[in-house]
Amino acid sequence: MSGYYKIGGSCLNQIPLDFTGNLVRIRKAIQLARTAGIQVLCLPELCISGYGCEDAFFRDEVLLKSKQSLATLEEESSGMAIFVGLPLEIGGRVFNAVAGLIDGKLRGFTLKSRLAGEGIYYEPRWFCAGDGTTSPWEWQSGVVQVGNPVYQWGDIIMGIEICEDAWAADRPALQYYEKGVNLILNPSASNFEMGKSHIREQIVTESSRTFHCTYVYANLLGNEAGRIIYDGEILIASEGNLIARNRRFSYQEVSTLSSIVNLTDNQFVNRKTVYYRANSTGICKLSDLLKPLSEPYEINPPVEVFRESVEEEFFRAATLGLFDYLRKSKSKGFVLSLSGGADSSACAVLAAYALWNAQDELGVEGLKERLQYINLLDDRPLVNQLLTCVYQATTQNGAATLESAESLAQGLGANFVFWEIDPIVRSYQQLVETTIQRELNWDVDDIALQNVQARVRVPGIWMLANIYGALLLTTANRSELSVGYTTMDGDSAGSLAPLAGVSKKFILQWLVWAEQKLDINELSYVNHLQPSAELRPVEKSQTDEEDLMPYDALQFIEDHWIQKGWDTERIVFALQKLYPEYLVEEWVEQFIGLWKRNQWKRERTAPGFHLDTYTIDSRTGYRYPIFSGN
């Protein structure tokens, strides 16, 4: 007899410590699954408490509320198997756990054994790792199995790998295979990075092939805690074929994906494998109540492989991240100092599309419900209500950047404002000249004269953001942050730095993509401009790359010095092949000198999104001392 079952996963847009809201969304996922006839449901990692609770994981109330939430879900699993993540205290130690709720009762806990402790992850700070053994433990409703339990319910023999567990060589699936498991579930909180989805897909499909099982992966969704964005990916594979995948980056708070699979076929293939040695000891066997589907279903055909470009991925991740940051911070829009340059133009486009993308998926009424704290007007365009762009001019600004800024703001439908700030700049110069008893001049006071312009732009734009109750976006990118090419309390000022996780080279590349793919003709202005801070007199023809070095070279040095850990000699040798006509030693020396001197600036950067393979955010990525003996 064939054993066809409907297996599924749900992605959830949760909020750390929002136990009431998180429970509502979990229940919604269970109800959607029940309505769809799903028999086994995989929910994301730590979705009861939220993944990003950080040091609050140590608090008694967080651990208690997590257990209380779980207890209320037991009965809701009647007729289903539901796997849900939470922090769990056992013997004074806290674990990253997944509870197995099967047919109305808690049956056991899987403890994560491979804690993520690299890059942006700090799980070993909060959790102890499971040791791979399984033992009985007294839960409030009876004795359950804790560790790496295997559950048998009818024909289904289930095991759990929690996110990072699947990325390790010595993984729980090896134990499960020996016990004849035909279904492995992977509840995850796996951060978005450009290009990472393809790696996940390979892990899921190859795991299903290697262990002759059906493998289900379910990730968190959205900007959960401020910096990390989750793509909400759900993947289902069987015997090496990807049979179901959802569309990532949904604006829905809950979505579900399912597939009908023949799990007895997995067991049959297991028995044929030379290396398979079934070991049924330690399996939590439930009463044989779960029956297979009665119809003669066929295994789903493999899904069509679709690869998004990194530009598309960045666009969808950053816009979802901005929308979630807006609504979860209860902000009433975005305010941006739009200079007409690349970074501010990219921020304007992303902010506008964060609103449009949400409205396209949720509908007008759905958007109003999600932003119910804002009084949105039907007779005024959405972006015009929620995005204000201000061009703040001095005598150093050229007509080209004004045209770029104004045309883009108007093309996006944003509220555009022009301010002349030269009188304020001159008033500060006069104050200082009176104090030091001499006139300021560009030969002696270059940095001070540049910085005062950037800083004078801040009080007014902050005031506007305060009055509107809006998020002030700062336009800092990773390349310029790495060398401190930003004015503290000037262009660095803001509530959120959406570009802080990507390089200037990528932003320039992405703007060309956006002009073509999003059909934003107004971006042609900025795409033909040479990047410039426009803080020196026009006759000095200031450009960013003349102040620093070519952005391609800057990114090469940054990638290899920070991410790959190369020494300077090796970087110089490799860079010389790319730029044989330049003294690249000077660029490398300049980069490392600026990096070391400007760690204090990176310590004060506004929160930014993690979007690329690495980040230089000292709070969630690459840490470095403020003083480094240079």
C-alpha positions as CSV (number, residue, x, y, z in Angstrom):
1,M,0.0,0.0,0.0
2,S,1.3,3.4,-0.9
3,G,1.5,6.0,1.9
4,Y,0.6,9.4,0.5
5,Y,0.6,12.3,3.0
6,K,0.2,16.0,2.8
7,I,3.3,17.7,4.2
8,G,3.8,21.4,4.5
9,G,5.7,24.4,6.0
10,S,4.7,27.9,7.0
11,C,6.7,31.1,7.1
12,L,5.9,33.7,9.7
13,N,6.7,37.4,10.1
14,Q,7.3,37.4,13.9
15,I,8.5,40.1,16.4
16,P,10.9,39.3,19.3
17,L,9.1,39.2,22.6
18,D,5.7,39.8,21.0
19,F,4.2,36.6,22.6
20,T,0.6,37.6,22.0
21,G,1.1,38.6,18.3
22,N,3.5,35.7,17.6
23,L,0.9,33.2,19.0
24,V,-1.8,34.8,16.8
25,R,0.3,34.3,13.7
26,I,1.2,30.7,14.7
27,R,-2.5,29.9,15.2
28,K,-3.3,31.4,11.8
29,A,-0.6,29.2,10.2
30,I,-2.1,26.1,11.9
31,Q,-5.6,27.0,10.8
32,L,-4.4,27.6,7.2
33,A,-2.7,24.2,7.3
34,R,-5.7,22.4,8.7
35,T,-8.0,24.0,6.1
36,A,-5.5,22.9,3.3
37,G,-5.5,19.3,4.7
38,I,-1.9,19.4,5.8
39,Q,-1.1,16.5,8.1
40,V,2.5,17.5,9.1
41,L,3.4,21.2,9.5
42,C,6.9,22.7,10.0
43,L,7.0,26.1,11.6
44,P,10.2,28.3,11.8
45,E,12.9,28.3,14.4
46,L,12.2,30.1,17.7
47,C,8.9,31.4,16.3
48,I,7.2,31.4,19.6
49,S,9.6,33.9,21.2
50,G,11.1,35.4,18.1
51,Y,14.6,34.6,17.0
52,G,16.2,38.0,17.7
53,C,15.5,38.2,21.5
54,E,19.3,38.4,22.1
55,D,20.1,38.7,25.9
56,A,16.4,38.6,26.8
57,F,16.7,34.9,26.2
58,F,18.3,34.8,29.7
59,R,15.2,36.3,31.3
60,D,12.9,34.1,33.4
61,E,9.8,35.7,32.0
62,V,10.8,35.0,28.3
63,L,11.4,31.3,29.1
64,L,8.1,31.1,31.1
65,K,6.0,32.8,28.5
66,S,7.5,30.6,25.8
67,K,6.4,27.5,27.7
68,Q,3.0,29.0,28.4
69,S,2.5,29.7,24.7
70,L,3.5,26.2,23.8
71,A,1.1,24.7,26.3
72,T,-1.8,26.5,24.7
73,L,-0.9,25.0,21.3
74,E,-1.0,21.3,22.4
75,E,-4.7,20.7,21.8
76,E,-4.6,22.6,18.5
77,S,-2.5,19.8,17.1
78,S,-5.3,17.3,17.2
79,G,-5.2,15.2,14.1
80,M,-1.9,16.9,13.0
81,A,1.8,16.9,13.7
82,I,3.1,20.4,14.3
83,F,6.7,21.3,15.0
84,V,7.3,24.7,16.5
85,G,10.5,26.5,17.9
86,L,11.1,28.1,21.3
87,P,13.8,28.7,23.9
88,L,13.7,25.9,26.5
89,E,15.4,25.7,29.9
90,I,16.4,22.3,31.1
91,G,18.5,21.9,34.3
92,G,19.4,25.6,34.4
93,R,20.6,25.6,30.8
94,V,18.8,27.3,27.9
95,F,18.5,25.5,24.6
96,N,17.2,26.4,21.1
97,A,14.5,23.8,20.8
98,V,11.7,22.6,18.6
99,A,8.6,21.0,20.2
100,G,6.9,18.1,18.5
101,L,3.1,18.4,19.0
102,I,1.4,15.4,17.6
103,D,-2.3,14.6,17.7
104,G,-3.2,16.9,20.6
105,K,-0.2,16.2,22.8
106,L,3.4,17.3,23.2
107,R,5.6,14.3,22.4
108,G,9.2,15.7,22.6
109,F,11.8,18.4,22.1
110,T,14.6,18.5,19.6
111,L,17.6,20.5,20.8
112,K,19.7,22.3,18.3
113,S,23.2,20.8,18.3
114,R,25.1,23.0,15.8
115,L,24.8,26.6,17.2
116,A,25.5,29.4,14.7
117,G,28.3,31.4,16.1
118,E,30.0,33.0,13.1
119,G,29.4,36.2,11.1
120,I,26.2,37.9,12.4
121,Y,25.2,35.0,14.7
122,Y,25.9,34.8,18.4
123,E,23.8,31.7,19.4
124,P,26.5,30.3,21.7
125,R,26.1,33.4,23.8
126,W,22.6,32.4,24.7
127,F,22.2,28.7,24.1
128,C,23.8,25.4,25.1
129,A,24.2,22.9,22.3
130,G,22.4,19.6,22.4
131,D,24.8,16.6,22.6
132,G,22.9,14.4,20.2
133,T,21.6,12.0,22.8
134,T,17.9,11.5,23.7
135,S,16.5,11.0,27.1
136,P,13.1,11.2,28.9
137,W,12.1,14.5,30.6
138,E,9.1,15.5,32.7
139,W,6.9,18.0,31.0
140,Q,3.7,19.3,32.6
141,S,1.5,16.9,30.7
142,G,3.8,13.8,31.1
143,V,7.1,12.4,30.2
144,V,8.5,13.4,26.8
145,Q,11.7,12.6,24.8
146,V,14.3,15.4,24.7
147,G,17.4,15.6,22.5
148,N,17.1,14.2,19.0
149,P,13.9,12.2,19.2
150,V,12.4,10.3,16.2
151,Y,8.7,10.2,16.0
152,Q,6.7,7.4,14.3
153,W,3.1,8.2,13.5
154,G,1.5,5.7,11.1
155,D,3.8,5.4,8.1
156,I,5.6,8.6,8.9
157,I,8.9,8.4,10.7
158,M,10.1,12.0,11.5
159,G,13.2,13.7,12.6
160,I,14.2,17.4,13.0
161,E,17.2,19.4,12.0
162,I,17.2,22.9,13.2
163,C,18.7,25.4,10.7
164,E,22.5,25.2,11.2
165,D,22.2,21.5,12.0
166,A,21.8,20.8,8.3
167,W,24.9,22.8,7.3
168,A,27.3,20.7,9.4
169,A,29.1,17.5,8.2
170,D,28.3,15.6,11.5
171,R,24.6,16.3,11.4
172,P,21.5,14.8,13.0
173,A,20.3,13.4,9.7
174,L,23.0,10.8,9.9
175,Q,21.3,9.4,13.1
176,Y,17.9,9.7,11.5
177,Y,18.9,7.7,8.5
178,E,20.0,4.8,10.7
179,K,16.5,4.8,12.2
180,G,14.7,4.7,8.9
181,V,13.4,8.2,9.0
182,N,11.4,9.1,5.8
183,L,10.6,12.7,6.7
184,I,13.1,15.4,7.9
185,L,11.8,18.8,8.9
186,N,14.1,21.9,9.1
187,P,12.6,24.8,11.1
188,S,15.0,27.8,10.3
189,A,15.8,31.4,11.0
190,S,18.3,31.8,8.1
191,N,19.2,35.4,7.3
192,F,18.9,36.7,3.8
193,E,22.1,37.1,1.8
194,M,22.3,37.7,-1.9
195,G,22.9,34.3,-3.6
196,K,22.2,32.3,-0.4
197,S,18.9,30.8,-1.6
198,H,20.7,28.7,-4.2
199,I,22.9,27.1,-1.5
200,R,19.8,26.3,0.6
201,E,18.1,24.7,-2.3
202,Q,21.2,22.5,-2.8
203,I,21.2,21.5,0.8
204,V,17.5,20.6,0.8
205,T,17.5,18.6,-2.4
206,E,20.8,16.8,-1.7
207,S,19.7,16.0,1.8
208,S,16.6,14.4,0.4
209,R,18.7,12.4,-2.0
210,T,21.4,11.4,0.5
211,F,19.0,10.3,3.2
212,H,16.3,8.9,0.9
213,C,13.6,11.0,2.5
214,T,11.2,13.9,2.0
215,Y,12.9,17.1,3.3
216,V,10.9,20.2,4.4
217,Y,12.5,23.6,5.0
218,A,10.6,26.5,6.5
219,N,12.2,29.9,7.2
220,L,11.2,33.0,9.1
221,L,9.9,36.0,7.1
222,G,10.6,39.7,7.0
223,N,12.6,42.2,9.1
224,E,12.1,40.5,12.4
225,A,14.3,42.5,14.8
226,G,15.7,45.5,12.8
227,R,18.8,44.4,11.0
228,I,18.4,40.9,9.7
229,I,15.9,40.2,6.9
230,Y,14.4,36.7,6.4
231,D,13.1,35.7,3.0
232,G,10.3,33.4,4.1
233,E,11.5,30.6,1.9
234,I,9.8,27.2,2.0
235,L,11.3,24.3,0.2
236,I,10.1,20.7,-0.1
237,A,12.2,18.0,-1.8
238,S,12.0,14.2,-2.2
239,E,14.6,11.8,-3.4
240,G,16.8,14.5,-4.8
241,N,14.0,16.4,-6.6
242,L,12.7,19.8,-5.5
243,I,9.0,19.3,-5.6
244,A,7.6,22.6,-4.1
245,R,8.9,26.1,-3.4
246,N,7.1,29.3,-2.6
247,R,7.7,32.9,-3.7
248,R,9.9,34.6,-1.2
249,F,9.6,38.1,0.4
250,S,5.9,38.1,0.9
251,Y,4.2,41.0,2.6
252,Q,1.7,38.6,4.2
253,E,2.5,37.8,7.8
254,V,1.7,34.1,7.3
255,S,1.9,31.9,4.3
256,T,1.9,28.2,3.8
257,L,3.2,25.7,1.2
258,S,2.4,22.0,1.0
259,S,3.0,19.0,-1.2
260,I,1.6,15.4,-1.3
261,V,4.4,12.8,-1.0
262,N,4.6,9.1,-0.9
263,L,6.6,8.4,2.2
264,T,6.5,4.6,1.9
265,D,8.5,4.9,-1.3
266,N,11.2,6.6,0.6
267,Q,11.4,3.7,3.0
268,F,11.5,1.2,0.1
269,V,14.5,3.1,-1.4
270,N,16.1,3.1,2.0
271,R,16.0,-0.7,2.2
272,K,17.6,-1.1,-1.2
273,T,20.6,1.0,-0.2
274,V,23.8,-1.0,0.5
275,Y,24.8,1.2,3.4
276,Y,21.4,1.3,5.1
277,R,21.3,-0.4,8.5
278,A,17.9,0.2,10.1
279,N,18.0,0.8,13.9
280,S,14.6,1.2,15.4
281,T,15.7,1.8,19.0
282,G,14.7,5.0,20.7
283,I,11.8,5.8,18.3
284,C,8.8,7.5,19.9
285,K,6.0,5.4,18.5
286,L,2.5,6.8,18.6
287,S,-0.7,5.0,18.2
288,D,-1.3,4.2,14.6
289,L,-4.1,6.7,14.1
290,L,-2.8,8.7,11.1
291,K,-4.0,7.2,7.9
292,P,-2.7,8.0,4.4
293,L,-4.7,9.8,1.9
294,S,-7.1,7.5,0.1
295,E,-6.7,8.8,-3.5
296,P,-4.0,7.3,-5.7
297,Y,-1.8,10.4,-5.8
298,E,1.3,10.7,-7.9
299,I,4.5,12.3,-6.7
300,N,4.7,16.0,-7.7
301,P,7.0,16.7,-10.7
302,P,10.2,18.7,-9.9
303,V,9.6,22.4,-9.9
304,E,11.0,24.7,-12.5
305,V,14.4,26.2,-11.3
306,F,14.3,30.0,-11.3
307,R,17.3,32.1,-10.4
308,E,16.7,35.7,-9.4
309,S,19.6,38.2,-10.2
310,V,21.4,39.6,-7.2
311,E,19.9,43.0,-8.1
312,E,16.3,41.6,-8.0
313,E,17.1,39.8,-4.7
314,F,18.5,43.0,-3.2
315,F,15.5,45.0,-4.4
316,R,12.9,42.6,-2.9
317,A,14.8,42.1,0.4
318,A,15.5,45.8,1.0
319,T,12.0,46.9,0.2
320,L,10.4,44.3,2.5
321,G,13.0,45.3,5.2
322,L,12.0,48.9,4.9
323,F,8.3,48.3,5.0
324,D,8.6,46.1,8.1
325,Y,10.9,48.6,9.8
326,L,8.4,51.3,9.1
327,R,5.4,49.5,10.5
328,K,7.1,47.7,13.5
329,S,8.6,51.1,14.6
330,K,5.2,52.7,14.2
331,S,6.8,55.4,12.0
332,K,4.5,57.4,9.7
333,G,6.7,57.6,6.6
334,F,10.2,58.2,5.4
335,V,12.2,61.4,5.2
336,L,15.4,61.6,3.1
337,S,17.9,64.3,2.3
338,L,18.0,63.6,-1.4
339,S,21.3,65.0,-2.9
340,G,20.7,63.6,-6.4
341,G,23.7,61.3,-6.0
342,A,23.7,57.5,-6.2
343,D,23.2,56.6,-2.5
344,S,20.3,58.9,-1.8
345,S,18.7,58.1,-5.1
346,A,18.8,54.4,-4.3
347,C,17.2,55.1,-0.9
348,A,14.4,57.1,-2.5
349,V,13.6,54.3,-5.0
350,L,13.7,51.6,-2.3
351,A,11.4,53.6,0.1
352,A,8.9,54.3,-2.7
353,Y,8.8,50.6,-3.8
354,A,8.5,49.4,-0.2
355,L,5.1,51.1,-0.2
356,W,4.1,50.1,-3.7
357,N,5.1,46.5,-3.3
358,A,3.2,46.2,-0.1
359,Q,0.1,47.8,-1.7
360,D,0.3,45.6,-4.7
361,E,0.3,42.4,-2.6
362,L,-1.9,43.4,0.3
363,G,-4.3,45.7,-1.6
364,V,-5.4,49.1,-0.5
365,E,-7.5,47.9,2.4
366,G,-4.8,45.3,3.4
367,L,-2.2,48.1,3.4
368,K,-4.4,50.3,5.6
369,E,-4.9,47.5,8.0
370,R,-1.2,46.9,8.3
371,L,-0.5,50.6,8.7
372,Q,-3.6,51.3,10.7
373,Y,-1.8,53.8,13.0
374,I,-1.4,56.1,10.0
375,N,-4.3,58.1,8.6
376,L,-3.9,57.3,4.9
377,L,-5.9,59.5,2.6
378,D,-7.7,58.0,-0.4
379,D,-7.4,61.2,-2.5
380,R,-3.6,61.5,-2.3
381,P,-1.0,59.2,-3.8
382,L,0.5,56.8,-1.3
383,V,4.2,57.7,-1.9
384,N,3.4,61.4,-1.8
385,Q,1.9,60.9,1.7
386,L,4.7,58.8,3.1
387,L,8.0,59.9,1.4
388,T,9.5,63.4,1.7
389,C,12.7,64.2,-0.1
390,V,14.6,67.4,0.6
391,Y,17.4,68.9,-1.6
392,Q,19.6,71.1,0.6
393,A,21.7,73.4,-1.6
394,T,24.9,75.2,-1.0
395,T,27.0,77.1,-3.5
396,Q,29.0,73.9,-4.0
397,N,26.1,72.0,-5.5
398,G,25.8,71.9,-9.3
399,A,22.6,72.1,-11.4
400,A,23.0,68.5,-12.4
401,T,22.4,67.0,-9.0
402,L,19.4,69.3,-8.4
403,E,17.9,68.1,-11.7
404,S,18.7,64.5,-10.7
405,A,17.1,64.8,-7.3
406,E,14.0,66.8,-8.4
407,S,13.2,64.7,-11.4
408,L,13.5,61.4,-9.4
409,A,11.4,62.7,-6.6
410,Q,8.7,63.8,-9.0
411,G,8.9,60.6,-11.0
412,L,8.4,58.6,-7.8
413,G,5.5,60.9,-6.7
414,A,7.3,61.8,-3.5
415,N,6.9,65.1,-1.7
416,F,9.9,67.2,-2.9
417,V,11.3,70.2,-1.0
418,F,14.1,72.6,-1.9
419,W,16.1,74.3,0.9
420,E,18.9,76.9,0.5
421,I,21.2,76.3,3.5
422,D,24.1,78.6,2.5
423,P,23.0,81.4,5.0
424,I,23.2,78.8,7.8
425,V,26.6,77.6,6.7
426,R,28.0,81.1,6.5
427,S,26.6,82.0,10.0
428,Y,28.6,79.0,11.5
429,Q,31.7,80.0,9.6
430,Q,31.4,83.6,10.9
431,L,31.0,82.3,14.5
432,V,34.2,80.2,14.2
433,E,36.2,82.9,12.4
434,T,35.3,85.3,15.3
435,T,36.5,82.7,17.8
436,I,39.8,81.8,16.1
437,Q,40.3,85.4,14.8
438,R,41.1,84.6,11.2
439,E,39.2,83.8,8.0
440,L,38.7,80.1,7.1
441,N,40.1,79.1,3.8
442,W,40.1,75.9,1.7
443,D,43.9,75.5,1.7
444,V,44.1,75.2,5.5
445,D,40.6,74.3,6.6
446,D,39.4,71.8,3.9
447,I,37.9,69.1,6.2
448,A,36.2,71.6,8.5
449,L,34.7,73.5,5.6
450,Q,33.4,70.3,4.0
451,N,32.0,68.9,7.3
452,V,30.1,72.0,8.3
453,Q,28.0,71.8,5.2
454,A,27.1,68.2,5.9
455,R,26.3,68.9,9.5
456,V,24.2,72.0,8.8
457,R,21.9,69.8,6.7
458,V,21.0,67.7,9.8
459,P,18.9,69.8,12.3
460,G,16.3,70.8,9.7
461,I,15.8,67.3,8.2
462,W,15.6,65.8,11.7
463,M,13.1,68.4,12.7
464,L,11.0,67.5,9.7
465,A,11.2,63.8,10.5
466,N,10.2,64.5,14.1
467,I,7.2,66.6,13.0
468,Y,6.0,63.9,10.6
469,G,6.8,61.1,13.0
470,A,8.8,59.6,10.2
471,L,12.0,57.5,9.8
472,L,15.0,59.6,8.7
473,L,17.0,57.5,6.3
474,T,20.7,57.9,6.2
475,T,22.5,57.0,2.9
476,A,25.8,55.5,4.2
477,N,27.0,52.5,2.2
478,R,29.5,49.8,3.2
479,S,32.4,51.1,1.1
480,E,32.4,54.6,2.5
481,L,31.8,53.4,6.1
482,S,34.8,51.1,5.8
483,V,37.1,54.1,5.2
484,G,35.1,56.7,7.2
485,Y,34.1,58.7,4.1
486,T,31.2,60.2,5.9
487,T,30.6,63.1,8.2
488,M,29.5,62.1,11.7
489,D,26.4,64.0,12.7
490,G,26.1,65.0,9.1
491,D,25.3,62.7,6.2
492,S,25.6,59.8,8.7
493,A,22.7,61.0,10.8
494,G,19.5,59.0,10.6
495,S,17.3,56.3,12.1
496,L,18.1,53.6,9.6
497,A,20.9,53.0,7.1
498,P,19.4,50.7,4.5
499,L,22.5,50.6,2.3
500,A,25.1,50.0,5.0
501,G,25.3,46.4,4.1
502,V,26.3,46.8,0.4
503,S,29.2,48.3,-1.5
504,K,29.2,51.5,-3.5
505,K,30.1,49.4,-6.6
506,F,27.0,47.3,-6.1
507,I,24.8,50.4,-5.6
508,L,26.0,51.9,-8.9
509,Q,25.4,48.6,-10.6
510,W,21.9,48.3,-9.1
511,L,20.8,51.8,-10.1
512,V,21.5,50.9,-13.8
513,W,19.4,47.7,-13.2
514,A,16.6,49.8,-11.6
515,E,16.5,52.3,-14.5
516,Q,16.0,49.4,-17.0
517,K,14.0,46.8,-15.1
518,L,11.8,49.1,-13.0
519,D,11.5,51.5,-15.9
520,I,12.6,54.6,-13.9
521,N,13.7,56.9,-16.6
522,E,14.6,59.6,-14.1
523,L,17.5,57.5,-12.9
524,S,19.3,58.3,-16.1
525,Y,20.5,61.6,-14.5
526,V,22.3,60.0,-11.6
527,N,23.5,57.1,-13.7
528,H,25.5,59.6,-15.8
529,L,26.9,61.5,-12.9
530,Q,30.4,61.0,-11.4
531,P,29.9,60.2,-7.7
532,S,30.7,63.3,-5.6
533,A,30.1,64.6,-2.1
534,E,29.8,68.2,-3.6
535,L,31.4,69.7,-0.5
536,R,34.3,71.5,-2.1
537,P,34.0,74.5,-4.4
538,V,32.8,73.7,-7.9
539,E,36.1,74.7,-9.5
540,K,37.9,72.0,-7.5
541,S,35.9,69.3,-9.3
542,Q,35.6,67.0,-6.3
543,T,34.9,63.3,-7.0
544,D,34.7,60.5,-4.5
545,E,37.1,58.3,-6.4
546,E,39.7,61.1,-6.5
547,D,39.3,61.5,-2.8
548,L,39.7,57.8,-2.2
549,M,40.5,55.4,-5.0
550,P,38.5,53.6,-7.7
551,Y,35.5,51.9,-6.1
552,D,36.3,48.6,-7.7
553,A,39.7,48.7,-6.0
554,L,38.2,49.8,-2.7
555,Q,35.8,46.8,-2.7
556,F,38.6,44.4,-3.7
557,I,40.7,45.5,-0.7
558,E,37.7,45.5,1.6
559,D,36.6,42.0,0.6
560,H,40.1,40.5,0.9
561,W,41.3,42.3,4.0
562,I,38.1,42.0,6.1
563,Q,36.2,39.0,4.8
564,K,39.1,36.7,3.7
565,G,41.8,37.9,6.1
566,W,44.6,38.4,3.5
567,D,47.7,40.3,4.6
568,T,48.7,43.5,2.8
569,E,51.4,42.0,0.7
570,R,49.1,39.4,-0.8
571,I,46.4,42.1,-1.5
572,V,49.0,44.3,-3.2
573,F,50.2,41.4,-5.3
574,A,46.7,40.5,-6.5
575,L,45.6,44.1,-7.0
576,Q,48.7,45.0,-9.1
577,K,47.5,42.5,-11.7
578,L,44.2,44.3,-12.0
579,Y,45.7,47.8,-12.0
580,P,49.3,47.4,-13.4
581,E,49.6,51.1,-14.2
582,Y,48.9,52.4,-10.7
583,L,50.8,52.4,-7.4
584,V,48.3,50.1,-5.7
585,E,50.5,50.0,-2.5
586,E,49.3,53.5,-1.8
587,W,45.6,52.4,-2.1
588,V,46.1,49.5,0.2
589,E,48.0,51.6,2.8
590,Q,45.3,54.3,2.5
591,F,42.5,51.9,3.0
592,I,43.9,50.2,6.0
593,G,44.9,53.5,7.6
594,L,41.5,54.9,7.1
595,W,39.8,51.7,8.3
596,K,41.8,51.7,11.6
597,R,41.2,55.4,12.3
598,N,37.5,55.3,11.7
599,Q,36.3,52.4,13.8
600,W,34.7,55.0,16.1
601,K,32.4,56.1,13.2
602,R,31.3,52.6,12.5
603,E,30.4,52.2,16.2
604,R,27.9,55.1,15.8
605,T,26.3,54.1,12.5
606,A,22.6,53.9,12.4
607,P,21.2,50.3,12.2
608,G,21.5,48.8,8.7
609,F,20.4,45.7,6.9
610,H,22.5,42.6,6.5
611,L,22.2,42.0,2.7
612,D,25.6,40.7,1.5
613,T,27.9,37.8,2.5
614,Y,29.5,39.9,5.2
615,T,28.9,43.1,7.1
616,I,31.2,45.6,8.9
617,D,28.6,46.5,11.5
618,S,30.5,46.3,14.7
619,R,27.4,45.1,16.6
620,T,26.4,42.3,14.3
621,G,29.3,41.5,12.1
622,Y,33.0,42.4,11.9
623,R,34.3,43.7,15.3
624,Y,37.4,45.8,15.5
625,P,39.0,47.8,18.3
626,I,38.7,51.6,18.3
627,F,42.5,51.9,19.0
628,S,44.6,49.4,17.1
629,G,48.2,50.5,17.5
630,N,48.7,51.8,14.0
